[in-house]
Amino acid sequence: MSVQATRRNDCRLCHSRNLELVLKLTPTPLADSYLRVKEVQPVFPLDLYLCRDCGFAQLLDVVQPQHIYLDYIYETVSSLGLVEHFANYAAEVLGRIKPPPGALVIDVGSNDGTLLKSYQKRGMKVLGVDPAREIAARATAAGVETLAEFLTVPVARRIRQERGPAAIVSANNVIANIDDLDEIAAAIRELLAPDGVFVFESYYLGDLVQNMVFDFIYHEHISSFAVKPVALFFQRHGLELVDVLRVPTKGGSLRYTIQLAGGPRKTAPIIGELLALEAQQGLDQPEMFRAFNARIERAKADTLAVLQQLKAEGKSVAGYGASATTTTLVYHFGMGGLIDYLVDDYPAKQGTFSPGLHLPVLPSEALYERRPDAVVVMAWRYYEPIMRRHQKYSAQGGKFIVPMPELIIL
């Protein structure tokens, strides 16, 4: 099945055509399409557009979701700290929302069921909805019933008929991946009890810019949310944003809480505070993105200068981390010909080849077997635990190169 993409000509949230290209990244293959056998992979544009009417930042080139998710291999448990994060998440939401014991919690894009297990332990009925067939089957076998489907209005109606309304519907690090958000909003409205809430967590545009997490832009992440466009979007769909919580995951995220319009909860003061902060930062202005791009290009130039010098000296260079973000970083920084191989601690990635450039992915033990002269930390947000784990490599004279947010050589 050949991978195909379509191109929108309107804003995903408000359908305006008043769109401006604000960040042009190097085209890449699908960022997480690591291969067991090398094959030619198409590349797609990675251009971020800003809606000048509602202030929403988005990719317009959309890869059809069945090419990404039906045989998805990423699992929540593979990301550092996420299991603990979702345990705290469930406790926070239940403490704030206070649903009755045994109420229904539905997680959209539930993956391996990590979050739902935490709700289950606290006495909730749970249901996952995730199109990744194998992961859904494994989650169900492990005791978290998971429907291997994309959430649509008909699926939502069927769930409600069979199980009743949901006290909580959640979706974490997945709403940014969905093109037809009108359908999702309608499905959420179908699922919610009158006093129910929709809670979704997604990386935050304000933090992405502030913390230089530009490598979080790839073809799964077609939306970069901020409070202003999110509030306007849900308002148009008979829903209202009532609370926001800042969380540190994914380089800085927001946990949005949404209820049916006119629901029982009052709007929290933080929403007004963040709207004011976004206006101050110019998150809905092209000028802010131009300054962001200049910072990215400086980091790129600094990193390339170091790597080119190492290669000129005949030194060997590895990369640490084989995630989706690695693809954006390697392609946009032009590191493909300067990195000999990648290492990663996640067994499912070991023995694969990176998207497009086909860099071999090895276990991190390769740092001691092959002893590269330097290691570029592709998973740069986790460089401190990575370095702690590999103090022996440093002690043997190896260098860690951290490319972002500013170049550090350790």
Secondary structure, DSSP 8 states (H G I E B T S, - for coil): ----EEE-SS-TTT----EEEEEEEEEES-TT--BSS------EEEEEEEETTT--EEE-EEE-THHHHTT----GGGSTTHHHHHHHHHHHHHHHH---TT-EEEEET-TTSHHHHHHHHTT-EEEEE---HHHHHHHHHTT--EE-S---HHHHHHHHHHH--EEEEEEES-GGG-S-HHHHHHHHHHHEEEEEEEEEEEEBHHHHHHTT-GGG-STT--EEB-HHHHHHHHHHTTEEEEEEEEE-GGGSEEEEEEEETT-S----HHHHHHHHHHHHHTTTSHHHHHHHHHHHHHHHHHHHHHHHHHHHTT--EEEE--SHHHHHHHHHHT-GGG--EEE-S-TTTTT-B-TTT--BEE-TTHHHHT--SEEEESSGGGHHHHHHHTHHHHHTT-EEEE-SSS-EE-
